[in-house]
């Protein structure tokens, strides 16, 4: 699995924060942490709580990421499909899918 370049890390955080401000007023911020080739996305609610949302898998492109949804019932990430049926897509689509479920 390729390592996520620093420029891609920065652009990912920017894209997700921008989308959250545009579409998800329940979130005051989006936190992105990286481990190996994965980006873990959590929303910060207006109450200050951190809500794990999804995990993105880097495949070499800054615009297309694999998608896994966070399952609170199992405290894990499950590979999932986006609404269009794809298992990979834009970070913004992943955020919209996760926020729409939660």
C-alpha positions in Angstrom: 0.0 0.0 0.0 1.5 3.3 -1.0 2.3 5.9 1.6 0.2 9.1 1.5 2.4 12.0 0.4 2.3 15.1 2.6 0.7 17.2 -0.2 -2.1 14.7 -0.5 -2.6 14.7 3.3 -3.0 18.5 3.3 -5.4 18.5 0.3 -7.5 15.8 1.8 -7.9 17.7 5.1 -8.8 20.8 3.1 -11.3 19.0 0.9 -13.1 17.4 3.9 -13.2 20.5 6.0 -14.6 22.5 3.1 -17.3 19.9 2.4 -18.2 19.8 6.1 -18.6 23.6 6.2 -20.8 23.5 3.1 -23.1 20.5 3.9 -22.8 19.4 7.5 -23.6 22.3 10.0 -23.7 19.7 12.8 -19.9 19.5 12.5 -17.6 22.3 13.7 -14.5 20.5 12.3 -13.2 17.4 10.7 -10.1 15.6 12.0 -8.0 13.5 9.7 -5.3 11.2 11.1 -3.1 9.0 9.0 -1.7 5.6 9.6 0.2 3.8 6.9 -1.9 4.1 3.7 -5.1 5.0 5.6 -6.8 8.2 6.6 -9.2 8.1 9.5 -11.9 10.7 9.4 -13.7 11.9 12.5 -16.2 14.8 12.8 -16.2 17.2 15.7 -19.8 18.0 16.7 -21.1 21.3 18.0 -21.0 19.7 21.5 -17.3 19.1 21.1 -17.6 15.3 20.8 -15.4 13.4 18.4 -17.4 11.1 16.1 -15.5 8.5 14.1 -17.0 8.5 10.6 -14.9 6.5 8.1 -11.6 5.3 7.0 -10.2 6.1 3.5 -7.6 3.9 1.8 -5.1 5.6 -0.3 -4.5 3.9 -3.7 -2.1 6.4 -5.3 -4.6 9.1 -6.3 -5.5 12.2 -4.3 -9.0 12.2 -5.8 -10.1 8.5 -5.4 -9.9 6.7 -2.1 -11.3 3.3 -0.9 -14.1 3.7 1.6 -14.9 1.9 4.9 -17.6 3.1 7.2 -17.1 3.2 11.0 -19.3 0.7 12.8 -19.9 1.9 16.4 -21.5 -1.4 17.3 -18.2 -3.2 16.6 -15.8 -0.3 17.1 -14.3 -1.1 13.7 -14.3 -0.1 10.0 -16.2 -2.1 7.4 -15.4 -1.9 3.7 -18.5 -0.3 2.2 -20.0 1.1 -1.0 -20.8 4.6 -1.8 -24.4 5.5 -3.0 -23.3 5.0 -6.6 -22.3 1.4 -5.8 -18.5 1.9 -6.0 -16.2 0.9 -3.2 -13.9 3.9 -4.0 -14.6 7.5 -4.8 -13.9 11.1 -3.8 -13.2 12.0 -0.2 -16.2 14.4 -0.3 -18.5 11.5 -1.4 -17.2 9.4 1.5 -17.8 12.2 4.0 -21.3 12.7 2.7 -22.1 9.0 2.9 -20.8 8.7 6.4 -22.5 11.8 7.7 -25.7 10.8 6.0 -25.7 7.6 7.9 -24.9 9.2 11.3 
